Each structure stands twice: as C-alpha cells, then as structure tokens.
Amino acid sequence: MVVPNLCQAAFAMLRQIEPIIVLEQLGSTLFDTALQMVVWDRCANATDPGHSSEDAQQKAMTDFYMINNLIIQLTPIFPALFLARLSDRGRRKAPIVSPLTGYLLSRVILLLVVVLKLPLQVMFAAGTVLGLSGGFTAYWPGVMTLASLGSTAADRSKVLMRVEFMYGLAGVVGSLASGHLFHLYSSSLGHGTILLIISTLLHLLCLLHSIFLLQVKGVSDGEPEENRHLLLRASTNSSVVEAPVEINRVNVALLFVAAILYDFAVGGAIEVLGAFVLRAPLSWNATLVGYGNAAGCVIFLTSYIGVIGFRRCCSDTSLILIGMVSFAVGIYFMSFVTTTLTFYLARALTLFALIPMTTIRSLLSQQVPASSCGMTLTFLQLALKFASLAYIPAFTKIYQGTLDWFPGFVFTLASIFTVLGMTPISIIGCRSPQRWQYEKI
C-alpha cells in the first residue's frame, strides 16, 4: 500500500515544471563552460595592431560574444510574442516546448563545430535558431506563468523563488562538473566533446519530458477570477494590491523601469565577466571557470533563502531593495578583484542579487488577470531584450577601451545603474502605505 502511494507521489512530482528546470539548467551550464573555453581557444591567435596578444584575444572574444548575444536577444522578439499569445489562449506548454527545441539544436551545432573543426562563426547560426524558437525570452516567462497560475497571490513570491532555487541548484551541480568533464577526451575527439554530448543528451531528455510528461495546472485559487476583488482584508504579506480587473498602470510602469535598469546593470557586468576571469591576473582554466560559474549559481540558493527569511518581516519592495543593495556592493568590489580569493569574496557579497527580478515578476503577475499573465511577463522579458541592445555593445566597448588602465571600470558602472534602479522601487514603496490581500468568500 505504501509503495503504490510513493510511486504515485513520485509520478506526480515528475509531471511538475521542476524536473524540466533542472534538466535544462544542467545541460545549459555544461554548454556555457564548453562555449566559453572553445571561444577562448579559437581566439588565441587573434592579433590587433598596437595591443598585446592577450588584449587582442580579449577583444576577439568579447566581439564574438557581443555579436552572438545580440543575435540571441533580437531574434526571439516576434516568436516570443506569438508563443505568449498561444499560452494565454490555453496552450501553456508552447512557450516551453518550442524554446527547448531550439536549445537542443544549438547544442548540436556547437558539437559539430568542435568535432568537424567548423569556423566559430557557425555559432551565429546556432544563436539564430535558438532565437527563432523563442529562446529564453519565451522559455522563462512560460515557466514563470505555469508557476504563477499554480499558486496563490500570497505565496507567489515564495513559489517563484523556489523555481529560481531549483534553477540555481542545478546550475551549481552542472557548473562544478563542467570543468572536469571538459578535460575528458578521446584521441579522436579532443577536449570538450564528451561535455557537449552529455549536454545534448540532457536537452533531448528535457524536450521529451516537456512533450509527454509535463502537466499544466490551472489557477490554484479555486474561485472565479472576477470574484476575487469582492472582499479585502489588511495583510503584511504583500506590498501591492492584486488587481485582476483594473490595472495600476503607474506601478506597472515603475516596475518595468526598475527591471530594465537592474537588468542593464546585471547583464552588462555578466557580459564581460567571462572574458575578465580568463585574462591576467586571474588567468582561469576550464576547471576554475566551472567553479566560478558554480559560484554564480549559488546566488540562486542564497537568494531563495533570503526570500524565505526576509518575507516574514519585509514587504516585496523591501525585498527588491535588499537584493539591489547586495548586487551593487558586490559588483563594485568586483572592480578591484586581482585574485581568485577576492573574486569569490565579491561573489559572496552579491548573495541576494537574484531577489529583485523574481519579486518584480511576482508583483507584475498580481497586477493583471490570469488571462494576461503570460503576455505581461513576456512583455517584461521583451523590454529587457531591448535594453540588452544598448548594454551589450556599450559594456563590451567600454571594457575593451579600459583594458589598459582599469579593466574593472565596467563593474563600477554596473553598480551605479543598480543604485539608479532603486529609485522607482522606492517610489512604489511610498505609494503603497497600505498592504492588502484577498480573502475567499
């Protein structure tokens, strides 16, 4: 009797969104390490008049990432909108299945680049395929939409942060293993091939899971959407009124501005961080790159713990400000990193850096009806994509221009933008002195 119940519970858990998050992130962390080391190796012979060979290699590497990331940011715009519309019309799995197909194809292309010694520029085609499938622009809002619609407003921040927790935990495991797997090779295949094969198999398994096993849940509140606004009571758990009928457009606009500024800072810093750790004085190898990526994924775990601890005494706006302060201090310290130890100290200071974006998404989901939740979160993701069109080339060129005198200047700049992003969140906090949540009739 006990065994069938355990099997039933295990199967029910297997049909949730969490296994997909874990499989996709494991595959992606392996792919990220492989791509970073392949690009570094292919750019080793780059030359640039008037610059050292290391600076020329840095410039070639950052130029590749700039073009590749711009392709990945631009191409998903219309596919993501189309998939979001399908999602809001009831096809909730579409924004998940389609991007996972693109992820799988892009991993196969990098594997071919390594095995067949194809030009590195072939990866631009991989980025295009990924973008046309919806990419992360469609995938992550699709995941967040399923998680949001399966939770109550009071628990939504906690549920979404749990999704981030699983994402980060898988990232830590994958990143720690990636550097070691990269060094595994056969005489005929070379470094990185086994790593990419494992990454490809994980994405194939993830895609099959999303097609055949993933279960789509409805809204868990258990009441008609139009009746949720009939009875209110004071509460300390939510800082913005959930408005399924009438949207507070001012708060929505402020949340968008805050998200864009914060993403500008985080995205710009991460854009050059991969190249920064490979140059002197750090000069990391594949194993240290994997450990560094794992340190970044640990932030998912510490941010989840922070949400669990702080939400008992803090409003959602306070949570966002705590996360922004954490990132601003840590990334400013990163400007002066010269050793691996100080790198990890800087990473430790950013332990709550992922709280802001998740909490912003939670607040946005409480401002709109369930039928528009997927489209709203996708519009936010698209706004962040348009912001990336500015910060990717800007931070790349600033980094290249400051290599000789202050390579960490871009991290100081990211800290400044983070402080600017705190302003609209503070305004929301001032505009919402009374906190409410809905009570069922």
C-alpha positions, 0 to 999 in steps of 0.5 A: 500500500505504501509503495503504490502511494510513493510511486504515485507521489513520485509520478506526480512530482515528475509531471511538475515544471521542476524536473524540466528546470533542472534538466535544462539548467544542467545541460545549459551550464555544461554548454556555457563552460564548453562555449566559453573555453572553445571561444577562448581557444579559437581566439588565441591567435587573434592579433590587433595592431598596437595591443598585446596578444592577450588584449587582442584575444580579449577583444576577439572574444568579447566581439564574438560574444557581443555579436552572438548575444545580440543575435540571441536577444533580437531574434526571439522578439516576434516568436516570443510574442506569438508563443505568449499569445498561444499560452494565454489562449490555453496552450501553456506548454508552447512557450516551453516546448518550442524554446527547448527545441531550439536549445537542443539544436544549438547544442548540436551545432556547437558539437559539430563545430568542435568535432568537424573543426567548423569556423566559430562563426557557425555559432551565429547560426546556432544563436539564430535558431535558438532565437527563432524558437523563442529562446529564453525570452519565451522559455522563462516567462512560460515557466514563470506563468505555469508557476504563477497560475499554480499558486496563490497571490500570497505565496507567489513570491515564495513559489517563484523563488523556489523555481529560481532555487531549483534553477540555481541548484542545478546550475551549481551541480552542472557548473562544478562538473563542467570543468572536469568533464571538459578535460575528458577526451578521446584521441579522436575527439579532443577536449570538450566533446564528451561535455557537449554530448552529455549536454545534448543528451540532457536537452533531448531528455528535457524536450521529451519530458516537456512533450509527454510528461509535463502537466499544466495546472490551472489557477490554484485559487479555486474561485472565479477570477472576477470574484476575487476583488469582492472582499479585502482584508489588511495583510503584511504579506504583500506590498501591492494590491492584486488587481485582476480587473483594473490595472495600476498602470503607474506601478506597472510602469515603475516596475518595468523601469526598475527591471530594465535598469537592474537588468542593464546593470546585471547583464552588462557586468555578466557580459564581460565577466567571462572574458575578465576571469580568463585574462591576467591576473586571474588567468582561469582554466576550464576547471576554475571557470566551472567553479566560478560559474558554480559560484554564480549559481549559488546566488540562486540558493542564497537568494531563495533563502533570503526570500524565505527569511526576509518575507516574514518581516519585509514587504516585496519592495523591501525585498527588491531593495535588499537584493539591489543593495547586495548586487551593487556592493558586490559588483563594485568590489568586483572592480578591484578583484586581482585574485581568485580569493577576492573574486569569490569574496565579491561573489559572496557579497552579491548573495541576494542579487537574484531577489529583485527580478523574481519579486518584480515578476511576482508583483507584475503577475498580481497586477493583471488577470490570469488571462494576461499573465503570460503576455505581461511577463513576456512583455517584461522579458521583451523590454529587457531584450531591448535594453540588452541592445544598448548594454551589450555593445556599450559594456563590451566597448567600454571594457575593451577601451579600459583594458589598459588602465582599469579593466574593472571600470565596467563593474563600477558602472554596473553598480551605479545603474543598480543604485539608479534602479532603486529609485522607482522601487522606492517610489512604489514603496511610498505609494503603497502605505497600505498592504492588502490581500484577498480573502475567499468568500 
